[in-house]
Amino acid sequence: MAQLYDAFTPLVLASLEEYGFCKPGEAGAFVEDHGLEIGGRLPTNTSGGSLSEAYVHGINLIIEAARARSAARLSTRCRARSCRS
């Protein structure tokens, strides 16, 4: 999962390439291939990002990363306690 600054749509493509998730020039194809979706190779801005959610400079990505970490820990704990048939 990645949380990228997306105040402007082209920033997502540039970020994917600059952070090394895609080779230069390949971000468009990565996105078209559903790579950013939940269940894709790199779920990105799972809260909807700054363009879809709310824009509070610098805080939204931190909040979403904390939510994802909490959900992952909770899922692990629940799995350990669940009944298996």
C-alpha positions as CSV (number, residue, x, y, z in Angstrom):
1,M,0.0,0.0,0.0
2,A,1.2,3.5,-0.8
3,Q,-0.1,6.9,0.4
4,L,0.9,9.5,-2.1
5,Y,0.4,13.3,-2.2
6,D,-2.2,13.8,-4.9
7,A,-3.3,17.5,-4.8
8,F,-2.9,17.4,-8.6
9,T,-3.6,14.2,-10.6
10,P,-0.2,14.2,-12.5
11,L,1.7,14.1,-9.2
12,V,0.6,10.5,-8.6
13,L,2.1,9.3,-11.9
14,A,5.3,11.3,-11.2
15,S,5.5,9.9,-7.6
16,L,5.1,6.3,-8.8
17,E,8.1,6.7,-11.0
18,E,10.2,8.8,-8.7
19,Y,9.7,6.4,-5.7
20,G,10.6,3.5,-7.9
21,F,7.3,1.7,-8.1
22,C,7.4,2.0,-11.9
23,K,10.2,2.7,-14.4
24,P,10.2,6.1,-16.0
25,G,7.4,6.4,-18.5
26,E,5.5,3.3,-17.2
27,A,3.2,4.8,-14.6
28,G,0.4,5.4,-17.0
29,A,0.3,1.7,-18.0
30,F,0.6,0.7,-14.3
31,V,-2.5,2.7,-13.5
32,E,-4.5,1.5,-16.6
33,D,-3.7,-2.1,-15.5
34,H,-5.6,-1.4,-12.2
35,G,-2.3,-1.4,-10.2
36,L,-3.5,1.2,-7.8
37,E,-6.8,-0.4,-6.8
38,I,-7.5,-2.3,-3.7
39,G,-6.5,-5.8,-4.6
40,G,-4.0,-4.4,-7.2
41,R,-0.3,-4.6,-7.1
42,L,0.0,-1.3,-5.1
43,P,-3.2,-0.1,-3.5
44,T,-2.8,3.6,-3.4
45,N,-4.5,6.4,-1.4
46,T,-7.1,3.9,-0.1
47,S,-9.0,6.7,1.6
48,G,-9.6,8.4,-1.7
49,G,-6.6,10.7,-1.4
50,S,-6.6,14.5,-1.2
51,L,-8.6,14.9,-4.3
52,S,-11.5,12.8,-3.0
53,E,-11.4,13.1,0.8
54,A,-10.4,16.3,2.5
55,Y,-7.2,18.3,2.1
56,V,-5.4,19.2,5.3
57,H,-1.8,19.7,4.3
58,G,0.4,16.8,5.3
59,I,-1.9,15.0,7.8
60,N,-4.2,12.9,5.6
61,L,-1.6,10.4,4.4
62,I,-0.3,10.0,8.0
63,I,-3.9,9.3,9.3
64,E,-4.6,6.7,6.5
65,A,-1.3,4.9,7.1
66,A,-2.1,4.7,10.9
67,R,-5.6,3.4,10.0
68,A,-4.1,0.7,7.7
69,R,-1.6,-0.3,10.4
70,S,-4.3,-0.6,13.1
71,A,-6.5,-2.6,10.7
72,A,-3.7,-5.0,10.0
73,R,-2.9,-5.5,13.7
74,L,-6.6,-6.0,14.5
75,S,-7.0,-8.5,11.6
76,T,-4.0,-10.5,13.0
77,R,-5.4,-10.6,16.5
78,C,-8.9,-11.6,15.4
79,R,-7.6,-14.4,13.1
80,A,-5.7,-15.8,16.1
81,R,-8.9,-15.9,18.2
82,S,-11.4,-17.0,15.6
83,C,-13.0,-20.4,15.5
84,R,-12.0,-22.6,12.7
85,S,-14.3,-25.3,11.3
